[in-house]
Amino acid sequence: MAATLGLAMFKAVVVLGFLLFVASASCARGFQWVAGHKSPELFTLNLLLFTLGLAFLTESAGLSLALGAFLAGMLVSETEYRYQVEDDIKPFRDCCWGCFSSTSECGSTRCR
């Protein structure tokens, strides 16, 4: 049991360390290249693909999808484009908030 737990912990540290090193090096250059095209759609698509890509990589390494998305958010927040990203994801945030609010209200006793 301890050996299995130790191996899983070692694997997680190696995978996360590798992803942090490689993704942080490519994240800033990738966003700079995309921002140079001055296309908000391309910038949003790049952000989405970066987040989904890191989530897929962590999931394929045996870790959770949410950990990969969290890692992508942390890496993007360290770039100089963090304020542009915050403005670009506001419509998605508002849509998710609306879905959450409507489902949580319908789960209450008022909707039954």
Secondary structure, 3 states (H helix, E strand, C coil): CHHHHHHHHHHHHHHHHHHHHHHHHHHHHHHHHHHCCCCHHHHHHHHHHHHHHHHHHHHHCCCCHHHHHHHHHHHHHCCCCHHHHHHHCHHHHHHHHHHHHHHHHHCCHHHC
